Amino acid sequence: MATTSNMVTIKAALAYAHDELHNKRALSEADFDEKGLSTQAHEQWVAYVEELREVVCEYNKVAQSKDGTDKAIQTALGKVWSAWRAVLKEGTEGDFNANFFVRKADATMIANFAGLKAMDTARGKQFTNYGKADFRRNIETVIGIRMAGNAVLSDDDRDLIEAYEGAVKTIKRTTDALEGTTDKKGNPIPGLKTLETIAENNIKKEEGFCDKYKVSKEEREDRLASLKKKLKDAQDAVKEAEKSKKAAEKTKEEKEEAYNAVIALLQSVGDFK
């Protein structure tokens, strides 16, 4: 085991991971650099957390085995506890963050939440351990949540937040789909309403052509068939998107007051700076 880490020195990066990245990925060297932290600090952090992952993997191997004895499990769990305390640098949690404290069940929580995942295979779901980056993301997630100091959400609050924030995302997604947006390079992506208008105009152009050259009814129908199919598809897509948006707007309106009340009670790490 290497020397213990000092999370106090990388507090800004861990706060950034929680408040701004929402722990969607592990902190990178670039993230550390942005927060004025050295490449060495990042390399050390990666190394400390990887040492924790290694003992977590060993614990999960023993704990998930039918041959795992109580003594073997407790020995492996003790190593997880020691490695977790090394990551935190024993005795400095109060200096690191006023809300941060170690729980008695941390070792099993770390092993299960941060270490163990159900992986899909051709033979169905199987337990495995998270890889290095994902495990580090999970550890940074735990630390960020602990830094914020919020209690575990109730079932009702969880469902409320999921419903409201899901509705907000649906409104954004369907609005972009209907009205159009841009790609990462700024190039326009036409919306469903634009595609519907284009389909209508293409039909009008084709009808004008048929009228001008007195195309037979049979040929006219044949020439317009695919264009009408595109218009119908575009119209259906617009209706479906508008239906989803309307339902999401209703959900947002109905739950907004309760959602705001719950969110107002939740702290971000930055609230304590």
C-alpha positions as CSV (number, residue, x, y, z in Angstrom):
1,M,0.0,0.0,0.0
2,A,1.4,3.4,-1.0
3,T,1.3,6.4,1.4
4,T,-2.1,7.8,2.1
5,S,-3.5,10.4,-0.2
6,N,-4.4,14.0,0.7
7,M,-7.8,14.8,-0.6
8,V,-7.6,18.3,0.8
9,T,-5.2,19.2,-2.0
10,I,-7.6,18.1,-4.7
11,K,-10.8,19.3,-3.1
12,A,-11.6,21.7,-5.9
13,A,-11.5,18.9,-8.5
14,L,-13.7,16.7,-6.4
15,A,-16.2,19.5,-5.9
16,Y,-16.2,20.2,-9.7
17,A,-16.8,16.6,-10.4
18,H,-19.9,16.6,-8.2
19,D,-21.4,20.1,-8.9
20,E,-20.6,20.5,-12.6
21,L,-19.7,17.1,-14.1
22,H,-22.4,15.4,-12.1
23,N,-19.9,12.6,-11.9
24,K,-20.7,11.4,-15.4
25,R,-17.1,10.4,-15.8
26,A,-13.9,10.2,-13.8
27,L,-11.8,13.3,-13.3
28,S,-9.2,13.7,-16.0
29,E,-5.7,15.2,-16.1
30,A,-7.2,18.2,-17.9
31,D,-9.8,18.7,-15.1
32,F,-7.0,18.8,-12.6
33,D,-5.0,21.3,-14.7
34,E,-8.1,23.5,-15.0
35,K,-8.3,23.6,-11.2
36,G,-4.7,24.5,-10.9
37,L,-3.6,21.0,-9.9
38,S,-0.5,19.2,-11.2
39,T,-0.3,16.2,-13.4
40,Q,1.5,14.5,-10.5
41,A,-1.5,15.1,-8.3
42,H,-3.8,13.4,-10.8
43,E,-1.4,10.5,-11.2
44,Q,-1.2,10.0,-7.5
45,W,-5.0,10.2,-7.1
46,V,-5.4,7.5,-9.9
47,A,-2.8,5.3,-8.1
48,Y,-4.4,5.6,-4.7
49,V,-7.9,4.8,-6.0
50,E,-6.5,1.9,-8.1
51,E,-5.0,0.3,-4.9
52,L,-8.5,0.5,-3.4
53,R,-10.0,-1.1,-6.5
54,E,-7.6,-4.0,-6.3
55,V,-8.6,-5.0,-2.8
56,V,-12.3,-4.4,-3.7
57,C,-11.9,-6.9,-6.5
58,E,-10.4,-9.4,-4.2
59,Y,-13.1,-8.9,-1.6
60,N,-15.9,-9.3,-4.3
61,K,-14.2,-12.5,-5.5
62,V,-14.2,-14.0,-2.0
63,A,-17.6,-12.6,-0.9
64,Q,-19.4,-13.8,-4.1
65,S,-17.9,-17.3,-3.9
66,K,-19.8,-20.2,-2.3
67,D,-16.5,-21.3,-0.7
68,G,-15.9,-17.9,0.9
69,T,-15.5,-18.4,4.7
70,D,-16.5,-15.8,7.3
71,K,-12.8,-15.4,8.2
72,A,-11.7,-14.9,4.6
73,I,-14.6,-12.4,3.9
74,Q,-13.8,-10.4,7.0
75,T,-10.0,-10.4,6.2
76,A,-10.7,-9.2,2.7
77,L,-13.2,-6.6,4.0
78,G,-10.6,-5.3,6.4
79,K,-8.2,-4.7,3.5
80,V,-11.0,-2.7,1.7
81,W,-11.5,-0.6,4.9
82,S,-7.8,0.1,5.2
83,A,-7.5,1.1,1.5
84,W,-10.6,3.3,1.8
85,R,-9.1,5.0,4.8
86,A,-5.8,5.5,2.9
87,V,-7.7,7.2,0.1
88,L,-9.3,9.5,2.6
89,K,-6.1,10.0,4.6
90,E,-7.1,8.9,8.0
91,G,-7.9,11.7,10.5
92,T,-8.2,14.6,8.1
93,E,-11.9,14.3,7.0
94,G,-12.9,17.2,9.1
95,D,-10.2,19.4,7.6
96,F,-11.3,18.2,4.1
97,N,-15.0,19.0,4.5
98,A,-17.2,19.7,7.4
99,N,-19.9,17.4,6.1
100,F,-17.6,14.5,5.5
101,F,-17.4,11.6,8.0
102,V,-16.7,7.9,7.6
103,R,-19.6,5.4,8.1
104,K,-19.2,2.0,9.8
105,A,-20.6,0.3,6.7
106,D,-18.3,2.1,4.2
107,A,-16.2,-0.9,3.3
108,T,-19.1,-3.0,2.1
109,M,-20.8,0.0,0.5
110,I,-17.6,0.8,-1.4
111,A,-17.2,-2.8,-2.5
112,N,-20.8,-3.1,-3.7
113,F,-21.7,0.3,-5.1
114,A,-18.3,1.4,-6.4
115,G,-16.9,-2.1,-7.3
116,L,-19.5,-4.5,-8.3
117,K,-21.6,-4.3,-11.5
118,A,-24.0,-6.5,-13.4
119,M,-22.7,-6.9,-16.9
120,D,-24.8,-8.1,-19.8
121,T,-23.5,-11.1,-21.8
122,A,-24.8,-13.5,-24.4
123,R,-25.6,-15.7,-21.4
124,G,-27.5,-13.0,-19.5
125,K,-26.4,-10.7,-16.7
126,Q,-23.2,-11.6,-14.8
127,F,-21.4,-9.9,-11.9
128,T,-18.0,-8.4,-12.6
129,N,-15.9,-5.5,-11.2
130,Y,-15.9,-2.0,-12.6
131,G,-12.8,-1.1,-14.6
132,K,-10.3,1.5,-13.4
133,A,-11.9,4.7,-14.8
134,D,-15.5,3.7,-13.9
135,F,-14.4,2.6,-10.4
136,R,-12.7,6.0,-9.9
137,R,-15.8,7.8,-11.1
138,N,-17.8,5.9,-8.6
139,I,-15.4,6.7,-5.7
140,E,-15.5,10.4,-6.8
141,T,-19.3,10.1,-6.8
142,V,-19.3,8.8,-3.2
143,I,-16.9,11.5,-2.0
144,G,-18.9,14.3,-3.8
145,I,-22.2,13.1,-2.3
146,R,-20.6,13.0,1.2
147,M,-19.1,16.4,0.7
148,A,-22.6,17.8,-0.1
149,G,-23.9,16.2,3.1
150,N,-27.4,15.5,2.0
151,A,-29.5,12.7,3.5
152,V,-30.6,9.7,1.5
153,L,-33.6,10.7,-0.7
154,S,-36.9,9.1,0.2
155,D,-38.8,7.0,-2.4
156,D,-41.2,9.9,-2.9
157,D,-38.5,12.5,-3.4
158,R,-36.6,10.2,-5.8
159,D,-39.7,9.6,-7.9
160,L,-40.5,13.3,-7.9
161,I,-37.1,14.4,-9.0
162,E,-36.9,11.7,-11.7
163,A,-40.4,12.7,-13.0
164,Y,-39.8,16.4,-13.1
165,E,-36.2,16.4,-14.5
166,G,-37.2,13.7,-17.0
167,A,-40.0,16.0,-18.1
168,V,-37.7,18.9,-18.5
169,K,-35.3,16.8,-20.6
170,T,-38.2,15.6,-22.8
171,I,-39.4,19.2,-23.4
172,K,-35.9,20.1,-24.5
173,R,-35.5,17.0,-26.7
174,T,-38.8,17.3,-28.4
175,T,-38.5,21.1,-28.9
176,D,-35.1,20.5,-30.6
177,A,-36.6,17.7,-32.7
178,L,-39.6,19.9,-33.8
179,E,-37.8,23.2,-34.3
180,G,-34.3,22.0,-35.3
181,T,-30.9,22.5,-33.6
182,T,-27.2,22.5,-34.5
183,D,-24.5,19.8,-34.3
184,K,-21.2,20.2,-32.4
185,K,-19.7,22.1,-35.3
186,G,-22.6,24.6,-35.4
187,N,-24.1,23.1,-38.6
188,P,-27.9,23.3,-38.6
189,I,-30.0,20.2,-38.2
190,P,-33.5,20.7,-39.6
191,G,-36.4,20.0,-37.3
192,L,-39.4,17.8,-38.0
193,K,-41.6,20.8,-38.9
194,T,-39.1,21.9,-41.5
195,L,-39.0,18.3,-42.9
196,E,-42.8,18.4,-43.0
197,T,-42.8,21.6,-44.9
198,I,-40.2,20.3,-47.4
199,A,-42.3,17.2,-48.0
200,E,-45.4,19.4,-48.7
201,N,-43.4,21.6,-51.1
202,N,-42.0,18.6,-52.9
203,I,-45.6,17.3,-53.5
204,K,-46.7,20.7,-54.8
205,K,-43.8,20.8,-57.2
206,E,-44.5,17.4,-58.5
207,E,-48.2,18.2,-58.9
208,G,-47.3,21.3,-60.8
209,F,-45.0,19.2,-63.1
210,C,-47.8,16.7,-63.7
211,D,-50.3,19.5,-64.4
212,K,-48.0,21.3,-66.8
213,Y,-47.2,18.2,-68.8
214,K,-50.6,16.6,-68.5
215,V,-49.3,13.4,-66.9
216,S,-51.9,10.6,-66.8
217,K,-53.7,9.8,-63.6
218,E,-52.0,6.5,-63.2
219,E,-48.5,7.9,-63.7
220,R,-49.3,10.9,-61.5
221,E,-50.3,8.6,-58.6
222,D,-47.1,6.6,-59.1
223,R,-44.9,9.7,-59.1
224,L,-46.6,11.1,-56.0
225,A,-46.7,7.9,-54.0
226,S,-43.3,8.0,-52.4
227,L,-43.6,11.8,-51.8
228,K,-46.9,11.3,-50.0
229,K,-45.4,8.6,-47.9
230,K,-42.6,10.9,-46.8
231,L,-45.1,13.6,-45.9
232,K,-47.2,11.1,-43.9
233,D,-44.1,10.0,-42.0
234,A,-43.1,13.6,-41.3
235,Q,-46.6,14.5,-40.1
236,D,-46.7,11.4,-37.8
237,A,-43.3,12.3,-36.4
238,V,-44.5,15.9,-35.7
239,K,-47.7,14.7,-34.0
240,E,-45.8,12.2,-31.8
241,A,-43.2,14.8,-30.8
242,E,-45.9,17.3,-30.0
243,K,-47.8,14.7,-28.0
244,S,-44.7,13.9,-25.9
245,K,-43.9,17.5,-25.4
246,K,-47.4,18.3,-24.2
247,A,-47.4,15.4,-21.8
248,A,-44.0,16.5,-20.4
249,E,-45.2,20.1,-20.0
250,K,-48.2,18.9,-18.0
251,T,-45.9,16.8,-15.8
252,K,-43.5,19.7,-15.3
253,E,-46.4,22.1,-14.4
254,E,-48.0,19.7,-12.0
255,K,-44.8,18.8,-10.1
256,E,-42.8,22.0,-10.3
257,E,-43.8,23.4,-6.9
258,A,-43.1,20.2,-5.0
259,Y,-39.9,19.7,-7.0
260,N,-38.6,23.2,-6.1
261,A,-39.3,22.6,-2.5
262,V,-37.3,19.3,-2.4
263,I,-34.4,20.7,-4.5
264,A,-34.2,23.8,-2.2
265,L,-33.3,21.5,0.7
266,L,-30.4,19.8,-1.3
267,Q,-27.0,21.3,-1.0
268,S,-24.2,21.3,-3.6
269,V,-20.6,21.1,-2.6
270,G,-20.1,24.7,-3.7
271,D,-22.6,25.9,-1.1
272,F,-20.0,25.3,1.6
273,K,-17.1,27.1,-0.1
